[in-house]
Amino acid sequence: MTGMTSTARPFLNRRLADFGTTIFAEMSALALRTGSINLGQGFPDTDGPEEVREAAVRALRDGRGNQYPPGPGVPELRTAIAGHQRRRYGLTFDPDTEVLVTVGATEAIAATLLALLEPGDEVVALEPYYDSYAACIAMAGAARVPVTLRPDPEQARFRLDLDELRDAVTDRTRLLLINTPHNPTGTVLTREELTAVAELAVERDLLVVTDEVYEHLVFDEAEHVPLATLPGMRDRTVTIGSAGKTFSFTGWKVGWVTAAPGLVSAVRAAKQYLTYVASGPFQYAVAEALALPDTYFDGFRADMLTKRDLLAAGLTEAGFAVYRPAGTYFITADIRPLGAALSEKGDGFAFCRSLPERAGVVAIPNAVFYDHREAGAPFVRFAFCKRKTVLEEAVARLKALAG
Ligand SMILES: *Cc1c(COP(=O)(O)O)cnc(C)c1O
């Protein structure tokens, strides 16, 4: 694929041959070398709530989770995850049979795909992809079938082409892999789009894996609709969540799966041989985090909204065409309005390689998230989960592009 720049790797097997190193390593090194502000990688530069951090300290001191926690996750956390899904979405899951704690959403994705896919199966996934999807599909020996989210300048968003989705499904399709709110485009799939996904899944009897790690980062009028809430979906959907993005503790690596018992058992079978268990004390802290009052979630969203608006305005002023995200903490911008010379003829790779020298800011070329690279060529991604002063400085630097 796609997500990676390849170097010669004489030992790497064929399944992973295209997955040598990620673009993030290259761009982060470039940021360091040039003293640039790194808006490439999507992690916050401040920690989450103090009381949640203290809860982890307490668990560690009290000896909770310092030894192997139970395989499915500590009961307190499984109960908290089930409670969260019930309160927010009216979805009921049995904490004992329908919830599995994983090592971040990353392990949830890996274990789910390794458990559910046979070699030769096809996975229909939304392009641009989060980078681990393609690698995990490859590790499972399956094939990915991309459906490209298309920029719609009129709606100022990337949208799902429902005919294209329908045409991508074949007799070999095992599952649909969905991500909403969507990284990197910032699209939040509408109820109408998701209803069409659900109808297709029911009609073709497909499983659906849905990555909803940005469920709490939804702005303006947009609404996060969990796929599992739609008719016919609860028992054919594996929903993936994570504490990393919602609570700004990406280093803790606490994620989860909610699904019907048969699916959870299958995912657990793979998960137990990947890591067995992890993050013991952090699991207790995340259980407390999920029970925080709405004021936490509202405040977090409001803070990110201010940051989105700050960066979106700065990018617009610098000359980019901005697709204002309805969700996530990423902005995808089109570089072409900057002009042929400044935008490196619309080549996002060349643009991101020269941006640190030109403006002291690092972004990621969206093309790395595509199989159809040409479809992603003119787009670049900026993360806005950074301190306000950092974003202000980035915006000031980017003004250099406008002359
Ligand atoms: C960050 C991210 C993940 C990984 O989450 P972890 O909990 O850190 O493993 C998965 N999916 C998407 C879309 C992400 O942006």
The ligand as an SDF file (V2000), in Angstrom:
LIG
                    3D

 15 15  0  0  0  0  0  0  0  0999 V2000
   -5.7770    6.5700   17.1340 C   0  0  0  0  0  0  0  0  0  0  0  0
   -6.6770    5.6520   16.3650 C   0  0  0  0  0  0  0  0  0  0  0  0
   -6.7530    4.2860   16.6780 C   0  0  0  0  0  0  0  0  0  0  0  0
   -5.8510    3.6360   17.7030 C   0  0  0  0  0  0  0  0  0  0  0  0
   -6.2850    3.8410   18.9670 O   0  0  0  0  0  0  0  0  0  0  0  0
   -5.4380    3.2980   20.2400 P   0  0  0  0  0  0  0  0  0  0  0  0
   -6.4650    3.1580   21.2790 O   0  0  0  0  0  0  0  0  0  0  0  0
   -4.3970    4.3160   20.5190 O   0  0  0  0  0  0  0  0  0  0  0  0
   -4.8170    1.9990   19.8490 O   0  0  0  0  0  0  0  0  0  0  0  0
   -7.6480    3.5000   15.9830 C   0  0  0  0  0  0  0  0  0  0  0  0
   -8.4190    4.0290   15.0090 N   0  0  0  0  0  0  0  0  0  0  0  0
   -8.3550    5.3230   14.6570 C   0  0  0  0  0  0  0  0  0  0  0  0
   -9.2250    5.8330   13.5740 C   0  0  0  0  0  0  0  0  0  0  0  0
   -7.4720    6.1850   15.3160 C   0  0  0  0  0  0  0  0  0  0  0  0
   -7.3680    7.4570   14.9280 O   0  0  0  0  0  0  0  0  0  0  0  0
  1  2  1  0
  2  3  1  0
  2 14  2  0
  3  4  1  0
  3 10  2  0
  4  5  1  0
  5  6  1  0
  6  7  2  0
  6  8  1  0
  6  9  1  0
 10 11  1  0
 11 12  2  0
 12 13  1  0
 12 14  1  0
 14 15  1  0
M  END
$$$$
